[in-house]
Amino acid sequence: MADLTYILGIIFALFAGIVVNIGVLIQKHVINKHSKDPRFMISLVKSPLWILGLILQVILGALVFYFVSIIFIGPALVPGLMAAGLIVLAVGSVKILKERLGKEEILGILLMIAGIMLIGLSELSIDVFVFNILDTGFILRLIIFTTIILSLAISLEILHRKYANYKGVILAIEAGLILSINTIWASPGTTVVTHLINGIIVGAEIIFGIIIGIFLLVIMTIGITIGQIALKYGQANVLAPLTNVPIQIIPLIAFFLIFLAVPASILSIIFVIVGFILIVISSFLLSQKQAKFEQA
């Protein structure tokens, strides 16, 4: 049963990544038409096609499939597995958006997919059903870690105003940092849901769950908004993978620092380290390409 649960978690995470990136393609298609509008975000909200992309990205991908996958395997692996949807994004950006896919983008995306596969093989998972989310130490670690990530995001928000030629890169990474918080907080949220489904009702957990729900809604709104603005400044097949970098890396760090979890074996650690290195290299290649694009 444990193996089946793990497999189902991987399948739902892959579905989440595919659906999210289809949503991104639809949104980018609309963004290209309205990128020069003075009231950019209002123009997007008025577009039924953009709303469809948002529903696919947020409701079906980032909530339904994503949420279920975390219930099965916890928060550490899900973002990396979801990034398999980058294949769909790469092909769709060329066929639908008519974007160019050069050697640097291809190599960067391939390295990221390889890193994702290694992380997927690491079997880093957390049983959200038995995890004690009311532990004082856990809550303190969660708050401190979140504060650090938000501080980094705020620093990038200030930085992108100073370096106009790197707006797309900086905003894409900023969006990824903010959305990575969503992944970390979703885990204790899934604990509350699984307990309620199984008839376990704890008052303090329900209150904590409501706080988590409100916080996730705010974080997701801010992260998606910044991500949409970032897409104005470059190709989706470059900026979306850059956004995915912190979304993949931050939960891995949280696995050790917040959840104090232990890898299944030495091989798991090796897979994580090599996968991490490949993702960092791919992000460097993609950011270099985007920087050239913005300076052109």
Salt bridges, closest charged atoms under 4 A:
ASP37 OD2 - HIS34 ND1 2.82
GLU104 OE2 - LYS292 NZ 3.32
GLU105 OE1 - LYS289 NZ 3.99
GLU157 OE1 - HIS160 ND1 3.84
GLU157 OE2 - ARG161 NH2 2.57
GLU205 OE1 - HIS195 ND1 2.87
